[in-house]
Amino acid sequence: MVRMLINKERLFQVLFLAVIILLGITFTCNREVSTYERNEGASSQRAPSNNFQFKKLTKRDSAEESLETIWNYVYQRQYNCKDHEYLGGRALDRDGAYDLCLEDKFWPIKKIPDSKCIMYSFGVGNDFTFDDEIANKGCDVHSFDPTMKLEDGFKRDSGVVFHLLGVSNEDNDKDSNGWKMRTIRTIKKELGHSDRIIDYLKVDTDAPGGGGFEDMVMEEMLETGLYKCIRQFAMEIHLIGPLTNPKLLDRCQRLYNQLTSLYDVGYRIYNTTDNVRAIRFIHKDPSYSQAKSKPGMLQGGAAILWEVAMVNLNPEKCDF
């Protein structure tokens, strides 16, 4: 009888331990999913409710707080696009690839092939692969880059039309870099697209002094109402350190505030990709993750690059 009691007690201990292990595995798996990051995949942190109000960053917020805030924001999947494709990019590492949501509301040409479709792609860098993919789907694609050695108006076999100019917050026939620059509103007017919705806007631009022009684009979208007539918006966010530098901290906070302001008017992130391809090549470390660059954002000169794709829940025509 004593032996049977001992065996039952041991059996209970084993079963209890097994339950604890299973609970631990479940918790760990759920935790890994909630903080999941990968180089070529979707964000998956829990999205807020549609009426959620994000607080804006101010000068009172520290560099640490600001970095953590924008970091957590870009990894949220705020919209689950059930039909999407990751297109383009060089064969070596998919650098230059972007995500396209193919749901009818955001890509009507799939259901109605005769419908008009336009895409503006800012920042080519001699890589037309994504632009060609979109053109091959029947969309009129206009690619813009003031740094390339191509003739303005050059047309590729895919139908993509190249324009030797860049995007900016003001019109300038020759800026300090010798580049022709235009606002998106001016470009729409000059191309005869004043009453058209931009089905896809891609911004992957590098500014000479570091960073990019994505903050200027978001500024124009928000201040002029341009955001209304864009179905999908994808961009590479260039976050440059050290954030102890007041100017770089101000830009970090501005980027976050612009992102959340786009959320306020109906934009939802459906994919975020870490662009660590160059760093992996330089360090010869295929496992290098964005998280390893995070500490250097505060005191060092690190940079974080995010490729973020969004859908506009309420697209409509603009009168410009």
BAROFI-826940 format. One record per residue (C-alpha): residue number from 0; chain; x, y, z. Coordinates in steps of 0.2 Angstrom, whole numbers. Example, Ala and Ser with C-alpha at 12.3 -4.5 7.8 and 13.67 -1.06 7.14 Angstrom:
<rs>
<r><n>0</n><chain>A</chain><px>62</px><py>-22</py><pz>39</pz></r>
<r><n>1</n><chain>A</chain><px>68</px><py>-5</py><pz>36</pz></r>
</rs>
This chain:
<rs>
<r><n>0</n><chain>A</chain><px>0</px><py>0</py><pz>0</pz></r>
<r><n>1</n><chain>A</chain><px>14</px><py>12</py><pz>5</pz></r>
<r><n>2</n><chain>A</chain><px>23</px><py>8</py><pz>-12</pz></r>
<r><n>3</n><chain>A</chain><px>7</px><py>12</py><pz>-22</pz></r>
<r><n>4</n><chain>A</chain><px>5</px><py>28</py><pz>-13</pz></r>
<r><n>5</n><chain>A</chain><px>23</px><py>33</py><pz>-17</pz></r>
<r><n>6</n><chain>A</chain><px>20</px><py>28</py><pz>-36</pz></r>
<r><n>7</n><chain>A</chain><px>4</px><py>38</py><pz>-36</pz></r>
<r><n>8</n><chain>A</chain><px>13</px><py>53</py><pz>-29</pz></r>
<r><n>9</n><chain>A</chain><px>27</px><py>51</py><pz>-41</pz></r>
<r><n>10</n><chain>A</chain><px>15</px><py>50</py><pz>-56</pz></r>
<r><n>11</n><chain>A</chain><px>6</px><py>66</py><pz>-50</pz></r>
<r><n>12</n><chain>A</chain><px>23</px><py>75</py><pz>-49</pz></r>
<r><n>13</n><chain>A</chain><px>27</px><py>69</py><pz>-67</pz></r>
<r><n>14</n><chain>A</chain><px>10</px><py>74</py><pz>-74</pz></r>
<r><n>15</n><chain>A</chain><px>11</px><py>91</py><pz>-65</pz></r>
<r><n>16</n><chain>A</chain><px>29</px><py>94</py><pz>-72</pz></r>
<r><n>17</n><chain>A</chain><px>23</px><py>89</py><pz>-89</pz></r>
<r><n>18</n><chain>A</chain><px>9</px><py>102</py><pz>-88</pz></r>
<r><n>19</n><chain>A</chain><px>21</px><py>116</py><pz>-83</pz></r>
<r><n>20</n><chain>A</chain><px>32</px><py>112</py><pz>-97</pz></r>
<r><n>21</n><chain>A</chain><px>18</px><py>112</py><pz>-110</pz></r>
<r><n>22</n><chain>A</chain><px>12</px><py>129</py><pz>-103</pz></r>
<r><n>23</n><chain>A</chain><px>30</px><py>136</py><pz>-104</pz></r>
<r><n>24</n><chain>A</chain><px>31</px><py>130</py><pz>-122</pz></r>
<r><n>25</n><chain>A</chain><px>14</px><py>138</py><pz>-126</pz></r>
<r><n>26</n><chain>A</chain><px>19</px><py>154</py><pz>-118</pz></r>
<r><n>27</n><chain>A</chain><px>36</px><py>155</py><pz>-126</pz></r>
<r><n>28</n><chain>A</chain><px>28</px><py>151</py><pz>-144</pz></r>
<r><n>29</n><chain>A</chain><px>15</px><py>165</py><pz>-141</pz></r>
<r><n>30</n><chain>A</chain><px>29</px><py>177</py><pz>-135</pz></r>
<r><n>31</n><chain>A</chain><px>39</px><py>173</py><pz>-151</pz></r>
<r><n>32</n><chain>A</chain><px>24</px><py>176</py><pz>-162</pz></r>
<r><n>33</n><chain>A</chain><px>20</px><py>193</py><pz>-154</pz></r>
<r><n>34</n><chain>A</chain><px>38</px><py>200</py><pz>-156</pz></r>
<r><n>35</n><chain>A</chain><px>41</px><py>191</py><pz>-173</pz></r>
<r><n>36</n><chain>A</chain><px>53</px><py>199</py><pz>-184</pz></r>
<r><n>37</n><chain>A</chain><px>60</px><py>193</py><pz>-201</pz></r>
<r><n>38</n><chain>A</chain><px>69</px><py>200</py><pz>-215</pz></r>
<r><n>39</n><chain>A</chain><px>56</px><py>196</py><pz>-228</pz></r>
<r><n>40</n><chain>A</chain><px>39</px><py>194</py><pz>-220</pz></r>
<r><n>41</n><chain>A</chain><px>25</px><py>203</py><pz>-212</pz></r>
<r><n>42</n><chain>A</chain><px>24</px><py>212</py><pz>-195</pz></r>
<r><n>43</n><chain>A</chain><px>14</px><py>203</py><pz>-183</pz></r>
<r><n>44</n><chain>A</chain><px>13</px><py>212</py><pz>-166</pz></r>
<r><n>45</n><chain>A</chain><px>-5</px><py>214</py><pz>-160</pz></r>
<r><n>46</n><chain>A</chain><px>-14</px><py>229</py><pz>-169</pz></r>
<r><n>47</n><chain>A</chain><px>-24</px><py>242</py><pz>-160</pz></r>
<r><n>48</n><chain>A</chain><px>-42</px><py>245</py><pz>-162</pz></r>
<r><n>49</n><chain>A</chain><px>-48</px><py>256</py><pz>-177</pz></r>
<r><n>50</n><chain>A</chain><px>-52</px><py>270</py><pz>-166</pz></r>
<r><n>51</n><chain>A</chain><px>-36</px><py>270</py><pz>-156</pz></r>
<r><n>52</n><chain>A</chain><px>-27</px><py>286</py><pz>-153</pz></r>
<r><n>53</n><chain>A</chain><px>-8</px><py>286</py><pz>-153</pz></r>
<r><n>54</n><chain>A</chain><px>0</px><py>299</py><pz>-143</pz></r>
<r><n>55</n><chain>A</chain><px>12</px><py>310</py><pz>-152</pz></r>
<r><n>56</n><chain>A</chain><px>30</px><py>312</py><pz>-147</pz></r>
<r><n>57</n><chain>A</chain><px>36</px><py>329</py><pz>-141</pz></r>
<r><n>58</n><chain>A</chain><px>53</px><py>337</py><pz>-136</pz></r>
<r><n>59</n><chain>A</chain><px>50</px><py>331</py><pz>-119</pz></r>
<r><n>60</n><chain>A</chain><px>52</px><py>313</py><pz>-124</pz></r>
<r><n>61</n><chain>A</chain><px>69</px><py>306</py><pz>-122</pz></r>
<r><n>62</n><chain>A</chain><px>79</px><py>297</py><pz>-136</pz></r>
<r><n>63</n><chain>A</chain><px>76</px><py>280</py><pz>-128</pz></r>
<r><n>64</n><chain>A</chain><px>58</px><py>283</py><pz>-127</pz></r>
<r><n>65</n><chain>A</chain><px>57</px><py>289</py><pz>-145</pz></r>
<r><n>66</n><chain>A</chain><px>66</px><py>275</py><pz>-152</pz></r>
<r><n>67</n><chain>A</chain><px>56</px><py>262</py><pz>-142</pz></r>
<r><n>68</n><chain>A</chain><px>40</px><py>270</py><pz>-148</pz></r>
<r><n>69</n><chain>A</chain><px>43</px><py>271</py><pz>-166</pz></r>
<r><n>70</n><chain>A</chain><px>51</px><py>253</py><pz>-165</pz></r>
<r><n>71</n><chain>A</chain><px>35</px><py>246</py><pz>-158</pz></r>
<r><n>72</n><chain>A</chain><px>24</px><py>255</py><pz>-170</pz></r>
<r><n>73</n><chain>A</chain><px>32</px><py>249</py><pz>-186</pz></r>
<r><n>74</n><chain>A</chain><px>31</px><py>231</py><pz>-181</pz></r>
<r><n>75</n><chain>A</chain><px>12</px><py>231</py><pz>-179</pz></r>
<r><n>76</n><chain>A</chain><px>2</px><py>223</py><pz>-192</pz></r>
<r><n>77</n><chain>A</chain><px>-13</px><py>234</py><pz>-192</pz></r>
<r><n>78</n><chain>A</chain><px>-22</px><py>226</py><pz>-207</pz></r>
<r><n>79</n><chain>A</chain><px>-22</px><py>208</py><pz>-212</pz></r>
<r><n>80</n><chain>A</chain><px>-21</px><py>208</py><pz>-231</pz></r>
<r><n>81</n><chain>A</chain><px>-27</px><py>190</py><pz>-236</pz></r>
<r><n>82</n><chain>A</chain><px>-20</px><py>191</py><pz>-254</pz></r>
<r><n>83</n><chain>A</chain><px>-3</px><py>199</py><pz>-257</pz></r>
<r><n>84</n><chain>A</chain><px>13</px><py>197</py><pz>-266</pz></r>
<r><n>85</n><chain>A</chain><px>31</px><py>201</py><pz>-262</pz></r>
<r><n>86</n><chain>A</chain><px>37</px><py>207</py><pz>-279</pz></r>
<r><n>87</n><chain>A</chain><px>54</px><py>212</py><pz>-287</pz></r>
<r><n>88</n><chain>A</chain><px>71</px><py>214</py><pz>-279</pz></r>
<r><n>89</n><chain>A</chain><px>88</px><py>209</py><pz>-285</pz></r>
<r><n>90</n><chain>A</chain><px>90</px><py>190</py><pz>-286</pz></r>
<r><n>91</n><chain>A</chain><px>104</px><py>190</py><pz>-273</pz></r>
<r><n>92</n><chain>A</chain><px>94</px><py>195</py><pz>-258</pz></r>
<r><n>93</n><chain>A</chain><px>78</px><py>203</py><pz>-264</pz></r>
<r><n>94</n><chain>A</chain><px>84</px><py>221</py><pz>-260</pz></r>
<r><n>95</n><chain>A</chain><px>72</px><py>232</py><pz>-269</pz></r>
<r><n>96</n><chain>A</chain><px>57</px><py>221</py><pz>-267</pz></r>
<r><n>97</n><chain>A</chain><px>40</px><py>227</py><pz>-260</pz></r>
<r><n>98</n><chain>A</chain><px>23</px><py>220</py><pz>-255</pz></r>
<r><n>99</n><chain>A</chain><px>7</px><py>222</py><pz>-265</pz></r>
<r><n>100</n><chain>A</chain><px>-10</px><py>220</py><pz>-257</pz></r>
<r><n>101</n><chain>A</chain><px>-21</px><py>212</py><pz>-271</pz></r>
<r><n>102</n><chain>A</chain><px>-38</px><py>213</py><pz>-262</pz></r>
<r><n>103</n><chain>A</chain><px>-51</px><py>221</py><pz>-273</pz></r>
<r><n>104</n><chain>A</chain><px>-53</px><py>237</py><pz>-263</pz></r>
<r><n>105</n><chain>A</chain><px>-34</px><py>241</py><pz>-264</pz></r>
<r><n>106</n><chain>A</chain><px>-30</px><py>233</py><pz>-281</pz></r>
<r><n>107</n><chain>A</chain><px>-46</px><py>235</py><pz>-292</pz></r>
<r><n>108</n><chain>A</chain><px>-37</px><py>231</py><pz>-308</pz></r>
<r><n>109</n><chain>A</chain><px>-36</px><py>212</py><pz>-303</pz></r>
<r><n>110</n><chain>A</chain><px>-55</px><py>211</py><pz>-304</pz></r>
<r><n>111</n><chain>A</chain><px>-58</px><py>224</py><pz>-317</pz></r>
<r><n>112</n><chain>A</chain><px>-43</px><py>223</py><pz>-330</pz></r>
<r><n>113</n><chain>A</chain><px>-50</px><py>237</py><pz>-340</pz></r>
<r><n>114</n><chain>A</chain><px>-49</px><py>249</py><pz>-325</pz></r>
<r><n>115</n><chain>A</chain><px>-36</px><py>263</py><pz>-325</pz></r>
<r><n>116</n><chain>A</chain><px>-21</px><py>260</py><pz>-313</pz></r>
<r><n>117</n><chain>A</chain><px>-6</px><py>271</py><pz>-310</pz></r>
<r><n>118</n><chain>A</chain><px>9</px><py>269</py><pz>-299</pz></r>
<r><n>119</n><chain>A</chain><px>23</px><py>282</py><pz>-294</pz></r>
<r><n>120</n><chain>A</chain><px>39</px><py>275</py><pz>-289</pz></r>
<r><n>121</n><chain>A</chain><px>52</px><py>287</py><pz>-282</pz></r>
<r><n>122</n><chain>A</chain><px>70</px><py>280</py><pz>-280</pz></r>
<r><n>123</n><chain>A</chain><px>75</px><py>268</py><pz>-293</pz></r>
<r><n>124</n><chain>A</chain><px>94</px><py>266</py><pz>-291</pz></r>
<r><n>125</n><chain>A</chain><px>95</px><py>256</py><pz>-307</pz></r>
<r><n>126</n><chain>A</chain><px>83</px><py>243</py><pz>-301</pz></r>
<r><n>127</n><chain>A</chain><px>67</px><py>242</py><pz>-310</pz></r>
<r><n>128</n><chain>A</chain><px>62</px><py>225</py><pz>-305</pz></r>
<r><n>129</n><chain>A</chain><px>47</px><py>230</py><pz>-294</pz></r>
<r><n>130</n><chain>A</chain><px>41</px><py>243</py><pz>-306</pz></r>
<r><n>131</n><chain>A</chain><px>42</px><py>231</py><pz>-320</pz></r>
<r><n>132</n><chain>A</chain><px>32</px><py>218</py><pz>-310</pz></r>
<r><n>133</n><chain>A</chain><px>18</px><py>231</py><pz>-307</pz></r>
<r><n>134</n><chain>A</chain><px>18</px><py>236</py><pz>-325</pz></r>
<r><n>135</n><chain>A</chain><px>16</px><py>218</py><pz>-331</pz></r>
<r><n>136</n><chain>A</chain><px>0</px><py>218</py><pz>-320</pz></r>
<r><n>137</n><chain>A</chain><px>-7</px><py>231</py><pz>-332</pz></r>
<r><n>138</n><chain>A</chain><px>-3</px><py>247</py><pz>-322</pz></r>
<r><n>139</n><chain>A</chain><px>4</px><py>263</py><pz>-329</pz></r>
<r><n>140</n><chain>A</chain><px>20</px><py>265</py><pz>-320</pz></r>
<r><n>141</n><chain>A</chain><px>30</px><py>281</py><pz>-318</pz></r>
<r><n>142</n><chain>A</chain><px>48</px><py>279</py><pz>-311</pz></r>
<r><n>143</n><chain>A</chain><px>57</px><py>294</py><pz>-304</pz></r>
<r><n>144</n><chain>A</chain><px>76</px><py>296</py><pz>-300</pz></r>
<r><n>145</n><chain>A</chain><px>86</px><py>312</py><pz>-302</pz></r>
<r><n>146</n><chain>A</chain><px>103</px><py>303</py><pz>-300</pz></r>
<r><n>147</n><chain>A</chain><px>102</px><py>290</py><pz>-314</pz></r>
<r><n>148</n><chain>A</chain><px>111</px><py>292</py><pz>-331</pz></r>
<r><n>149</n><chain>A</chain><px>95</px><py>289</py><pz>-342</pz></r>
<r><n>150</n><chain>A</chain><px>86</px><py>300</py><pz>-353</pz></r>
<r><n>151</n><chain>A</chain><px>70</px><py>308</py><pz>-346</pz></r>
<r><n>152</n><chain>A</chain><px>55</px><py>300</py><pz>-354</pz></r>
<r><n>153</n><chain>A</chain><px>64</px><py>283</py><pz>-357</pz></r>
<r><n>154</n><chain>A</chain><px>52</px><py>269</py><pz>-359</pz></r>
<r><n>155</n><chain>A</chain><px>56</px><py>251</py><pz>-354</pz></r>
<r><n>156</n><chain>A</chain><px>49</px><py>236</py><pz>-363</pz></r>
<r><n>157</n><chain>A</chain><px>38</px><py>233</py><pz>-348</pz></r>
<r><n>158</n><chain>A</chain><px>30</px><py>250</py><pz>-352</pz></r>
<r><n>159</n><chain>A</chain><px>38</px><py>259</py><pz>-337</pz></r>
<r><n>160</n><chain>A</chain><px>41</px><py>277</py><pz>-340</pz></r>
<r><n>161</n><chain>A</chain><px>57</px><py>285</py><pz>-332</pz></r>
<r><n>162</n><chain>A</chain><px>57</px><py>303</py><pz>-327</pz></r>
<r><n>163</n><chain>A</chain><px>74</px><py>311</py><pz>-323</pz></r>
<r><n>164</n><chain>A</chain><px>68</px><py>320</py><pz>-307</pz></r>
<r><n>165</n><chain>A</chain><px>65</px><py>318</py><pz>-289</pz></r>
<r><n>166</n><chain>A</chain><px>52</px><py>321</py><pz>-276</pz></r>
<r><n>167</n><chain>A</chain><px>53</px><py>335</py><pz>-263</pz></r>
<r><n>168</n><chain>A</chain><px>42</px><py>347</py><pz>-253</pz></r>
<r><n>169</n><chain>A</chain><px>45</px><py>361</py><pz>-266</pz></r>
<r><n>170</n><chain>A</chain><px>47</px><py>363</py><pz>-285</pz></r>
<r><n>171</n><chain>A</chain><px>64</px><py>366</py><pz>-290</pz></r>
<r><n>172</n><chain>A</chain><px>72</px><py>365</py><pz>-308</pz></r>
<r><n>173</n><chain>A</chain><px>89</px><py>363</py><pz>-300</pz></r>
<r><n>174</n><chain>A</chain><px>92</px><py>361</py><pz>-282</pz></r>
<r><n>175</n><chain>A</chain><px>109</px><py>361</py><pz>-272</pz></r>
<r><n>176</n><chain>A</chain><px>113</px><py>344</py><pz>-279</pz></r>
<r><n>177</n><chain>A</chain><px>109</px><py>349</py><pz>-297</pz></r>
<r><n>178</n><chain>A</chain><px>93</px><py>339</py><pz>-297</pz></r>
<r><n>179</n><chain>A</chain><px>76</px><py>343</py><pz>-304</pz></r>
<r><n>180</n><chain>A</chain><px>63</px><py>341</py><pz>-290</pz></r>
<r><n>181</n><chain>A</chain><px>45</px><py>341</py><pz>-289</pz></r>
<r><n>182</n><chain>A</chain><px>31</px><py>339</py><pz>-277</pz></r>
<r><n>183</n><chain>A</chain><px>19</px><py>324</py><pz>-280</pz></r>
<r><n>184</n><chain>A</chain><px>4</px><py>337</py><pz>-283</pz></r>
<r><n>185</n><chain>A</chain><px>14</px><py>345</py><pz>-297</pz></r>
<r><n>186</n><chain>A</chain><px>19</px><py>329</py><pz>-304</pz></r>
<r><n>187</n><chain>A</chain><px>1</px><py>323</py><pz>-305</pz></r>
<r><n>188</n><chain>A</chain><px>-4</px><py>339</py><pz>-314</pz></r>
<r><n>189</n><chain>A</chain><px>11</px><py>339</py><pz>-326</pz></r>
<r><n>190</n><chain>A</chain><px>7</px><py>320</py><pz>-331</pz></r>
<r><n>191</n><chain>A</chain><px>-12</px><py>324</py><pz>-333</pz></r>
<r><n>192</n><chain>A</chain><px>-16</px><py>314</py><pz>-318</pz></r>
<r><n>193</n><chain>A</chain><px>-25</px><py>327</py><pz>-308</pz></r>
<r><n>194</n><chain>A</chain><px>-41</px><py>318</py><pz>-306</pz></r>
<r><n>195</n><chain>A</chain><px>-34</px><py>301</py><pz>-304</pz></r>
<r><n>196</n><chain>A</chain><px>-31</px><py>290</py><pz>-288</pz></r>
<r><n>197</n><chain>A</chain><px>-13</px><py>284</py><pz>-286</pz></r>
<r><n>198</n><chain>A</chain><px>-15</px><py>265</py><pz>-285</pz></r>
<r><n>199</n><chain>A</chain><px>2</px><py>263</py><pz>-278</pz></r>
<r><n>200</n><chain>A</chain><px>15</px><py>275</py><pz>-271</pz></r>
<r><n>201</n><chain>A</chain><px>32</px><py>269</py><pz>-268</pz></r>
<r><n>202</n><chain>A</chain><px>46</px><py>280</py><pz>-260</pz></r>
<r><n>203</n><chain>A</chain><px>63</px><py>272</py><pz>-258</pz></r>
<r><n>204</n><chain>A</chain><px>75</px><py>287</py><pz>-258</pz></r>
<r><n>205</n><chain>A</chain><px>92</px><py>292</py><pz>-251</pz></r>
<r><n>206</n><chain>A</chain><px>95</px><py>309</py><pz>-246</pz></r>
<r><n>207</n><chain>A</chain><px>114</px><py>315</py><pz>-248</pz></r>
<r><n>208</n><chain>A</chain><px>116</px><py>320</py><pz>-230</pz></r>
<r><n>209</n><chain>A</chain><px>109</px><py>304</py><pz>-224</pz></r>
<r><n>210</n><chain>A</chain><px>91</px><py>298</py><pz>-221</pz></r>
<r><n>211</n><chain>A</chain><px>78</px><py>299</py><pz>-235</pz></r>
<r><n>212</n><chain>A</chain><px>64</px><py>310</py><pz>-242</pz></r>
<r><n>213</n><chain>A</chain><px>50</px><py>300</py><pz>-235</pz></r>
<r><n>214</n><chain>A</chain><px>46</px><py>313</py><pz>-221</pz></r>
<r><n>215</n><chain>A</chain><px>44</px><py>326</py><pz>-235</pz></r>
<r><n>216</n><chain>A</chain><px>32</px><py>315</py><pz>-244</pz></r>
<r><n>217</n><chain>A</chain><px>22</px><py>311</py><pz>-229</pz></r>
<r><n>218</n><chain>A</chain><px>22</px><py>330</py><pz>-225</pz></r>
<r><n>219</n><chain>A</chain><px>14</px><py>334</py><pz>-242</pz></r>
<r><n>220</n><chain>A</chain><px>2</px><py>319</py><pz>-240</pz></r>
<r><n>221</n><chain>A</chain><px>-5</px><py>326</py><pz>-224</pz></r>
<r><n>222</n><chain>A</chain><px>-4</px><py>344</py><pz>-226</pz></r>
<r><n>223</n><chain>A</chain><px>-12</px><py>345</py><pz>-244</pz></r>
<r><n>224</n><chain>A</chain><px>-25</px><py>330</py><pz>-242</pz></r>
<r><n>225</n><chain>A</chain><px>-15</px><py>320</py><pz>-255</pz></r>
<r><n>226</n><chain>A</chain><px>-17</px><py>305</py><pz>-243</pz></r>
<r><n>227</n><chain>A</chain><px>-35</px><py>304</py><pz>-249</pz></r>
<r><n>228</n><chain>A</chain><px>-31</px><py>299</py><pz>-267</pz></r>
<r><n>229</n><chain>A</chain><px>-18</px><py>285</py><pz>-263</pz></r>
<r><n>230</n><chain>A</chain><px>-23</px><py>267</py><pz>-262</pz></r>
<r><n>231</n><chain>A</chain><px>-7</px><py>259</py><pz>-256</pz></r>
<r><n>232</n><chain>A</chain><px>9</px><py>267</py><pz>-249</pz></r>
<r><n>233</n><chain>A</chain><px>25</px><py>259</py><pz>-247</pz></r>
<r><n>234</n><chain>A</chain><px>42</px><py>267</py><pz>-242</pz></r>
<r><n>235</n><chain>A</chain><px>59</px><py>264</py><pz>-234</pz></r>
<r><n>236</n><chain>A</chain><px>60</px><py>273</py><pz>-218</pz></r>
<r><n>237</n><chain>A</chain><px>78</px><py>278</py><pz>-214</pz></r>
<r><n>238</n><chain>A</chain><px>81</px><py>281</py><pz>-196</pz></r>
<r><n>239</n><chain>A</chain><px>98</px><py>288</py><pz>-193</pz></r>
<r><n>240</n><chain>A</chain><px>108</px><py>288</py><pz>-176</pz></r>
<r><n>241</n><chain>A</chain><px>114</px><py>294</py><pz>-164</pz></r>
<r><n>242</n><chain>A</chain><px>97</px><py>300</py><pz>-158</pz></r>
<r><n>243</n><chain>A</chain><px>107</px><py>309</py><pz>-144</pz></r>
<r><n>244</n><chain>A</chain><px>109</px><py>322</py><pz>-159</pz></r>
<r><n>245</n><chain>A</chain><px>95</px><py>334</py><pz>-157</pz></r>
<r><n>246</n><chain>A</chain><px>92</px><py>335</py><pz>-176</pz></r>
<r><n>247</n><chain>A</chain><px>91</px><py>317</py><pz>-178</pz></r>
<r><n>248</n><chain>A</chain><px>80</px><py>314</py><pz>-163</pz></r>
<r><n>249</n><chain>A</chain><px>68</px><py>328</py><pz>-170</pz></r>
<r><n>250</n><chain>A</chain><px>67</px><py>318</py><pz>-187</pz></r>
<r><n>251</n><chain>A</chain><px>64</px><py>302</py><pz>-178</pz></r>
<r><n>252</n><chain>A</chain><px>50</px><py>310</py><pz>-168</pz></r>
<r><n>253</n><chain>A</chain><px>43</px><py>318</py><pz>-184</pz></r>
<r><n>254</n><chain>A</chain><px>43</px><py>302</py><pz>-193</pz></r>
<r><n>255</n><chain>A</chain><px>33</px><py>293</py><pz>-179</pz></r>
<r><n>256</n><chain>A</chain><px>21</px><py>307</py><pz>-178</pz></r>
<r><n>257</n><chain>A</chain><px>18</px><py>307</py><pz>-197</pz></r>
<r><n>258</n><chain>A</chain><px>15</px><py>288</py><pz>-197</pz></r>
<r><n>259</n><chain>A</chain><px>2</px><py>289</py><pz>-183</pz></r>
<r><n>260</n><chain>A</chain><px>-6</px><py>304</py><pz>-192</pz></r>
<r><n>261</n><chain>A</chain><px>-8</px><py>293</py><pz>-207</pz></r>
<r><n>262</n><chain>A</chain><px>-16</px><py>280</py><pz>-196</pz></r>
<r><n>263</n><chain>A</chain><px>-28</px><py>293</py><pz>-190</pz></r>
<r><n>264</n><chain>A</chain><px>-34</px><py>296</py><pz>-208</pz></r>
<r><n>265</n><chain>A</chain><px>-36</px><py>278</py><pz>-212</pz></r>
<r><n>266</n><chain>A</chain><px>-19</px><py>271</py><pz>-216</pz></r>
<r><n>267</n><chain>A</chain><px>-14</px><py>254</py><pz>-209</pz></r>
<r><n>268</n><chain>A</chain><px>2</px><py>244</py><pz>-210</pz></r>
<r><n>269</n><chain>A</chain><px>0</px><py>227</py><pz>-217</pz></r>
<r><n>270</n><chain>A</chain><px>19</px><py>223</py><pz>-219</pz></r>
<r><n>271</n><chain>A</chain><px>35</px><py>228</py><pz>-212</pz></r>
<r><n>272</n><chain>A</chain><px>52</px><py>221</py><pz>-219</pz></r>
<r><n>273</n><chain>A</chain><px>69</px><py>224</py><pz>-210</pz></r>
<r><n>274</n><chain>A</chain><px>82</px><py>229</py><pz>-223</pz></r>
<r><n>275</n><chain>A</chain><px>98</px><py>222</py><pz>-216</pz></r>
<r><n>276</n><chain>A</chain><px>104</px><py>215</py><pz>-232</pz></r>
<r><n>277</n><chain>A</chain><px>119</px><py>226</py><pz>-234</pz></r>
<r><n>278</n><chain>A</chain><px>124</px><py>224</py><pz>-216</pz></r>
<r><n>279</n><chain>A</chain><px>123</px><py>205</py><pz>-217</pz></r>
<r><n>280</n><chain>A</chain><px>134</px><py>206</py><pz>-233</pz></r>
<r><n>281</n><chain>A</chain><px>147</px><py>218</py><pz>-224</pz></r>
<r><n>282</n><chain>A</chain><px>148</px><py>208</py><pz>-208</pz></r>
<r><n>283</n><chain>A</chain><px>147</px><py>191</py><pz>-217</pz></r>
<r><n>284</n><chain>A</chain><px>133</px><py>187</py><pz>-205</pz></r>
<r><n>285</n><chain>A</chain><px>117</px><py>180</py><pz>-213</pz></r>
<r><n>286</n><chain>A</chain><px>109</px><py>180</py><pz>-196</pz></r>
<r><n>287</n><chain>A</chain><px>111</px><py>198</py><pz>-192</pz></r>
<r><n>288</n><chain>A</chain><px>95</px><py>206</py><pz>-187</pz></r>
<r><n>289</n><chain>A</chain><px>88</px><py>223</py><pz>-185</pz></r>
<r><n>290</n><chain>A</chain><px>89</px><py>222</py><pz>-166</pz></r>
<r><n>291</n><chain>A</chain><px>108</px><py>221</py><pz>-166</pz></r>
<r><n>292</n><chain>A</chain><px>108</px><py>239</py><pz>-173</pz></r>
<r><n>293</n><chain>A</chain><px>96</px><py>246</py><pz>-160</pz></r>
<r><n>294</n><chain>A</chain><px>109</px><py>249</py><pz>-146</pz></r>
<r><n>295</n><chain>A</chain><px>120</px><py>259</py><pz>-158</pz></r>
<r><n>296</n><chain>A</chain><px>105</px><py>271</py><pz>-162</pz></r>
<r><n>297</n><chain>A</chain><px>107</px><py>280</py><pz>-146</pz></r>
<r><n>298</n><chain>A</chain><px>126</px><py>284</py><pz>-145</pz></r>
<r><n>299</n><chain>A</chain><px>133</px><py>277</py><pz>-161</pz></r>
<r><n>300</n><chain>A</chain><px>130</px><py>281</py><pz>-179</pz></r>
<r><n>301</n><chain>A</chain><px>120</px><py>266</py><pz>-183</pz></r>
<r><n>302</n><chain>A</chain><px>105</px><py>266</py><pz>-195</pz></r>
<r><n>303</n><chain>A</chain><px>89</px><py>257</py><pz>-196</pz></r>
<r><n>304</n><chain>A</chain><px>80</px><py>254</py><pz>-212</pz></r>
<r><n>305</n><chain>A</chain><px>62</px><py>248</py><pz>-213</pz></r>
<r><n>306</n><chain>A</chain><px>52</px><py>244</py><pz>-228</pz></r>
<r><n>307</n><chain>A</chain><px>34</px><py>248</py><pz>-223</pz></r>
<r><n>308</n><chain>A</chain><px>18</px><py>244</py><pz>-234</pz></r>
<r><n>309</n><chain>A</chain><px>1</px><py>252</py><pz>-230</pz></r>
<r><n>310</n><chain>A</chain><px>-16</px><py>252</py><pz>-237</pz></r>
<r><n>311</n><chain>A</chain><px>-28</px><py>267</py><pz>-236</pz></r>
<r><n>312</n><chain>A</chain><px>-45</px><py>261</py><pz>-230</pz></r>
<r><n>313</n><chain>A</chain><px>-54</px><py>276</py><pz>-237</pz></r>
<r><n>314</n><chain>A</chain><px>-47</px><py>280</py><pz>-255</pz></r>
<r><n>315</n><chain>A</chain><px>-56</px><py>294</py><pz>-265</pz></r>
<r><n>316</n><chain>A</chain><px>-52</px><py>305</py><pz>-279</pz></r>
<r><n>317</n><chain>A</chain><px>-44</px><py>322</py><pz>-277</pz></r>
<r><n>318</n><chain>A</chain><px>-47</px><py>337</py><pz>-286</pz></r>
<r><n>319</n><chain>A</chain><px>-28</px><py>340</py><pz>-289</pz></r>
</rs>
